[in-house]
Amino acid sequence: MYALVIVFQEKKVFWSLGAAAIAIVLGTVFPAGVFEGSGRLFALRHSLTQLINWNVLMIYVGSMIIAALFIYSKAPSRVADSIIKFSPSTGIAIVLILAMTGIISIFVENVATVLVMAPIALALCKKLKLNPTNFMMGLAVMSNLEGTATLVGDPPSMIFASFAGYTFNDFFLHDGRISIFFFIQMGLLVGCVFFYFIFKNAKEKIEVEETKVISLFPTALLLLMIVGLAAISFLKIECAFASGGFVLALGLIGLAWHFLSQKKSAGEIWELVKGLDWETIFFLIGIFVVVGALSESGLLLDFANFLSRITGGSKLGAFVLILIVSIILSGFIDNVPYIIVMLPVAASLAKSVGSAPELYMFALLIGSCLGGNLTPYGASANVVAMGIVKKEGQPMNFASWLKLGLPFTLLTTGAAALLLWFVWAT
């Protein structure tokens, strides 16, 4: 399945669901041979009730609806216009817009974030007579950078939360220590400094016409989602679907508002729903089952022990190995299947060297998500950015991307990893 997903990514849903079906059939034919249980129907029941994390999937669907409505409201464009208006120079404005792009991508899918911010970037570059290449690359890499900062970010953060049992608040503080959110923000700060030196010579001040916001209701839904998830995590509500049900309910309220208040037709509502990332949803369903079978069979534990022997039981050696391998692989392949397979391996490896599992799981997330910025094919947002600049008559090749992507990736990943080691290695 893993090999087929890498080679034929356009069919990844077929491969993951097919592999899940095979695992369930094998678990039915050979009870207790695949899953940790017995009975002819155990494999199917166990997969549907235990392995597939419906709470995470509901969070993803609900947050996608809210994000789509947030983009429709034009609130992000209005904020960008205000940044340009009040910044002392255009160079500072560009850096702040890139930072804002990263923050938006915490809650909005990365490709959607790039598509929302691209017209703003292109208009600004035309007024300044700047080559839009670096700006568009900046939008892509900064949106990728923030993908795992919170529970409602990209699929990797949701997969991690499902595996580690993390709540929304655990992404900020866990066991009395700062968590993954702050390590990603360290990368964001370094990324902002990096782009400041790229755009510092753009000192001209320009005037922009502020975008009119259609409605603040989607923004209110987004803020309510954040506050509500934090409250549910803090109150520790004893309901397996509390977070997912809450976010999905907000999404449905948003659709009702879109239909009634914005006078959208049923066909337009259906197009919005149909346009959500259903491919990832069904891909994750298959992945949850397959990796659950792998984990329960003990194969991932064997792999963790193998890595422990390679590093000689060195805590630092294993940390560096996970980072480097994650960066390199994520520069060329989809990081979602890689993260799913490697999370239990990282946790087992941490146990074998006497370390907190967060040290290696966070290193895995940082390396695989920030490593996607290394090449133009490491993330979907990168491919979209390249397509946009090509339409603007500024085509990019692999080498030209690497010229900016390599130092950006090394600096941001290194900064996040150093802070992670300092906090969690002891």
GICORHU-V159035 format. One record per residue. RES is the residue in one letter. PHI is phi in whole degrees, -180 to 180 (none if undefined). Layout:
# GICORHU-V159035
res = (RES,RES)
phi = (PHI,PHI)
This chain:
# GICORHU-V159035
res = (M,Y,A,L,V,I,V,F,Q,E,K,K,V,F,W,S,L,G,A,A,A,I,A,I,V,L,G,T,V,F,P,A,G,V,F,E,G,S,G,R,L,F,A,L,R,H,S,L,T,Q,L,I,N,W,N,V,L,M,I,Y,V,G,S,M,I,I,A,A,L,F,I,Y,S,K,A,P,S,R,V,A,D,S,I,I,K,F,S,P,S,T,G,I,A,I,V,L,I,L,A,M,T,G,I,I,S,I,F,V,E,N,V,A,T,V,L,V,M,A,P,I,A,L,A,L,C,K,K,L,K,L,N,P,T,N,F,M,M,G,L,A,V,M,S,N,L,E,G,T,A,T,L,V,G,D,P,P,S,M,I,F,A,S,F,A,G,Y,T,F,N,D,F,F,L,H,D,G,R,I,S,I,F,F,F,I,Q,M,G,L,L,V,G,C,V,F,F,Y,F,I,F,K,N,A,K,E,K,I,E,V,E,E,T,K,V,I,S,L,F,P,T,A,L,L,L,L,M,I,V,G,L,A,A,I,S,F,L,K,I,E,C,A,F,A,S,G,G,F,V,L,A,L,G,L,I,G,L,A,W,H,F,L,S,Q,K,K,S,A,G,E,I,W,E,L,V,K,G,L,D,W,E,T,I,F,F,L,I,G,I,F,V,V,V,G,A,L,S,E,S,G,L,L,L,D,F,A,N,F,L,S,R,I,T,G,G,S,K,L,G,A,F,V,L,I,L,I,V,S,I,I,L,S,G,F,I,D,N,V,P,Y,I,I,V,M,L,P,V,A,A,S,L,A,K,S,V,G,S,A,P,E,L,Y,M,F,A,L,L,I,G,S,C,L,G,G,N,L,T,P,Y,G,A,S,A,N,V,V,A,M,G,I,V,K,K,E,G,Q,P,M,N,F,A,S,W,L,K,L,G,L,P,F,T,L,L,T,T,G,A,A,A,L,L,L,W,F,V,W,A,T)
phi = (none,-61,-64,-67,-64,-70,-77,-121,-64,-68,-110,-62,-64,-60,-68,-70,-69,-64,-65,-63,-63,-63,-61,-68,-63,-62,-68,-81,-71,-120,-54,69,-90,-119,-107,-83,-176,-131,107,-63,-99,-61,-58,-67,-64,-64,-65,-72,-102,-117,-79,-79,-89,-67,-62,-64,-65,-67,-60,-64,-64,-62,-69,-65,-63,-62,-64,-62,-70,-62,-66,-58,-69,68,-61,-60,-64,-65,-64,-62,-62,-66,-62,-63,-65,-100,-77,-68,-149,-67,-59,-64,-62,-62,-62,-67,-65,-65,-64,-62,-59,-62,-65,-61,-70,-63,-114,-121,-54,-59,-62,-61,-62,-62,-66,-70,-85,-58,-60,-64,-64,-66,-63,-65,-66,-66,-66,-93,57,-101,-68,-77,-57,-65,-65,-66,-62,-61,-60,-67,-71,-72,-70,-65,-59,-91,-57,-108,-69,-135,-63,-97,-80,-81,-50,-55,-68,-71,-64,-62,-61,-64,-71,-88,71,-82,-92,-58,-70,-65,-72,-104,-138,-145,53,78,-125,-65,-114,-57,-55,-74,-69,-67,-67,-62,-63,-62,-61,-65,-63,-65,-63,-57,-76,-61,-71,-75,-112,-63,-83,-84,-96,-64,-98,-124,-100,-129,-90,-68,-67,-86,-77,-69,-164,-93,-61,-61,-63,-63,-63,-62,-66,-64,-61,-64,-63,-65,-63,-64,-66,-62,-66,-68,-78,51,-64,-81,-149,-62,-114,-62,-66,-64,-63,-65,-68,-64,-63,-62,-62,-67,-62,-62,-65,-62,-62,-62,-75,-86,-78,-93,57,-86,-79,-62,-65,-69,-63,-62,-63,-63,-65,-64,-80,-68,-80,-68,-58,-67,-57,-71,-61,-66,-58,-65,-63,-55,-70,-63,-70,-61,-65,-60,-65,-71,-78,92,-66,-69,-64,-61,-66,-63,-65,-63,-65,-63,-68,-61,-86,66,76,-79,-63,-68,-61,-67,-61,-67,-61,-61,-61,-65,-62,-65,-64,-65,-65,-71,-72,-129,-128,-63,-79,-65,-63,-63,-64,-61,-71,-87,-58,-65,-65,-62,-65,-68,-64,-61,-64,-69,-105,72,-118,-66,-59,-59,-57,-88,-67,-66,-62,-62,-65,-63,-64,-78,-82,-74,-67,-63,-82,-65,-125,-71,-110,-78,-155,-61,-62,-65,-63,-64,-61,-64,-64,-67,-69,-65,-65,-86,82,-127,-62,-117,-117,-60,-65,-68,-66,-61,-60,-101,-67,-65,-64,-61,-64,-64,-69,-70,-66,-61,-65,-64,-68,-64,-65,-59,-62,-63,-85,-110,-77,-93)
